[in-house]
């Protein structure tokens, strides 16, 4: 069967755009200094796993089949969490006028449609989403520099363990690129550029966390449900900026769910993954899950990927 060819840039642009969804979610409940430290650690771990896998298909052989089940199951859980975050944020902007369940269904419609297309089409769309997301994030950070209270940046924030897990949660999106690595034609410098993109995502996530703490203070941010978007709302002269950024941030949310759904395979499987995750989200399962479960589960998946790849290589 002919394999669709992708470029390394397409994969990494999709990962960074998707990672912005999680970065906004953890900003305000993690210390930006520890998140900054998590960036090189995450890059080093991912580089090691990438070296073990090489350019071979990930889901081959008995070990690969086991890994596929783990990836598909955990991707559904992460997608459900992304659905709940995005819908909850939109409901907050709409001042509770729309039910969360209806908003999740509306978000799922374009994702199901995207899931019926090929991987190459999705990754091309992610390149467009990246341009809009990068401009949005850059504008927010530029405005935030003028409003940050620098004394808040050195104030005590969340613990080191919680903050490192938050950084790991952001960077772990890269592990869902591994099923697509074999589709990329190798080119000189790809590994260096790829780890550079991942390091950039870690730094950007730390910057968003620093902006949130610097505008609100760590003590206030810890008490809010959506501290990053509240902080963004304070950067403008009206509350409309919060609603605008919340809407624009749907592009990273959609990219994250779309990337995770691609773990299920081609043809109609990504659409089925979106529907399965929507079912989990509508059931309210994620609301009963402790915050540390998602980053811890993603770390376990990274470790298992490396362990199974090492065993297969031997």
Order of alpha helices (4+ residues) and beta strands (2+ residues): alpha-alpha-alpha-alpha-alpha-alpha-alpha-alpha-alpha-alpha-alpha-alpha-alpha-alpha
